[in-house]
């Protein structure tokens, strides 16, 4: 049903990824948005401009929106959602762990997800009902069933009050899992759960555009996505737990010890 959109999404995201990779050592502009931990570059804006203009030309009936659009999004009926550089801090420091993340929502549900990791030559993608893939090869969840043998991943919050809430959780899980990693890109973190590299990704303080593409591919391979308080995840959620169901109850048993509040959307 969405093959033409998926094909175009793959084509333009790969082109944009190649440009972003080539420009990483020659970034022209870096600006604070909300502060030093939340920045934007001219590459973010150029990538968004290239991708959204292409989609607008090919699918004029669709809504197109990106992180740098400057206004809130409320209509997810037939809508492209883009994070032009997920992991901008990594990107400006010359680290390879960044991605371009594009999702297409239909009737409120993400049905296409494309995550390009230019530095590693990896493109993850999915169409609802048709499986999820890495460079044309089907991907699958891991077979790990024990939290103690699980590799978990997280993203650090920017706000002091959220750090105060979540740091004790990190300490707790470090002693109850094989290891805990923070790679600096929520999109890649969830893609890595979908392909079996991680068993779970969780974050307190995250936006839908960071994770929408990953949500599509994770659900496509049988993964689960919820808020950190175990309620259903949606576009207004500000936390996420994206996981392999084999360790899902074990992980939530540990998270629920802390009664973590869902952040207020702002």
Buried (B, 14 or more C-beta within 10 A) or exposed (E): EBEEBBEBBBEBBBBBBEBBBEBBEEBEEBEEEEEEEEBBBEBBBBBBBBBBEBBBEBBEEBBBBBBBBEEEBEEBEBBBBBBBBBBBBBBBEEBEBBBBBBBBBBEEEBBBBBBBBBBEEBBBBBBBEBBBBBEEEEBEBBEBEEBEEBBBBBBBBEBEEBBEBBEEBBEBBEEBBBEBBBBBBBBBBBBBBBBBBBBBBBBBBBBBBBBBBBBBBBBBBEBBBBBBBEEEBEBEBBBBBBBBEBBBEBBBEBBEEEEBEBBEEE
